[in-house]
C-alpha cells in the first residue's frame, strides 16, 4: 500500500488512510465532528441534521427561526347521515 502521507488534522502525525485523515480523524469526519463536515449540515450548534432547502439550517431550526409551526392535520370528514 502506498504511503498517503500524514494526517491533515492539526497536530496529528499519524499515517493518513482516507480523505487525508488518519483512522481516528477519518471516523470523526464521518460522524460530522470535524471542522469541515462530511455533508451539508445545519449550522445550529451541535445539530448535525441535513440542511433544509437552500437554508443553512435544518427544517426544525428553520421553522423555529421564522416562527412557523407544524401544519395542523385536517380533521377527517364525517360521512353524511342517511
N, C-alpha and C positions, 0 to 999 in steps of 0.2 A: 504494500500500500504506500502510495506516495505521501510524503510529509506535506501537510497543508499549511504549516506554519503555526504560530502561536495564536491563542485565543484573542479576539479583538476586544474583549471586555477589559475595563480599566484594571490595572494591577493584577492581571492573570497571565501566568507564563505557561499554562498547560497547552498541550497539543490540540489544535482545532480539529473538530470532527464534522461539523455541519454548520453552514451559514457563517463560517468564520469563528464559531464559538466552540469551547471545549464541551465535554459531555454535560457538566453541571450547568453552565450558562445556556447551552442549547435547550436543556429541559426547562429552564426558567423562561427562555424566549418563547417556547411553545405554549407555556402556561400564561403568557402575556404579562410577565413580571419584569421584563427588561425595558429600558428606556424606549427602544424602538419596538413597538408592538408588532406581533405577528399579523394581526388583522386590523382593520379599521374599527377601533373600539370607541365606546363612549368616553368623552373627556372628563366626565364627572369623577371625582376622586374615588379610587378603589372599585370602580364599576368597569367590568370587562365585557359588557354586553355589546352586541353589534350595533353600529350606528343606524339611526332611523332616517330613511330617505337621504337627503343631502345635508342633514343637520350634523353637528359634531357630537350630538347627544343620542342616547338610546331612546326608544319610544317613551318609556316611563319618565325619564328625566325631561324630555322634550315637552310632554304633556304637563308636567308639574311646572316647568318654567313659564309656559304660555297659559297657565290657568285652565287647561282643558281637563275635563273628567271623562271617564269611560262612558260611551254612549249607552243609554238605558235600553234594555231589551224590551221590545214591544210585547204587550200582553197578547196572549192568544185570543183570536176572535172566537166569540161564542157562537154556537150553532143556533140558528133561528128555531124558536119553539113552534111546534106544529099545532 
